[in-house]
Amino acid sequence: MKINPLDDRIVVKADDAEETTAGGIVLPDAAKEKPQRGTVVAVGPGRLLDSGERASISVEVGDKVLFGKYGGTEIEVDGEEVKILRESDILAKVV
């Protein structure tokens, strides 16, 4: 199934949570933090402005991004977990 987000929404596939600490301790599933980094999978056309034009979106498919820990909505598509975020939920691009 292909997802086409609407307006200024962006579909992001979150990176896997860290399984070990910097000291090498293996973390159980309950202790893992939610990932805040991911890859953009799909981008909407942009927010509709009062003039009737669409605002451009500052990320593209394939960009690595940082987002808020609890931002967006998590859904499952073809067995994969993805997040749907608004453009304003994205904090930064990773370069």
Helices and strands as residue ranges (DSSP letters): E 9-14, G 29-31, E 37-43, E 64-67, E 73-77, E 80-86, G 87-89, E 90-94
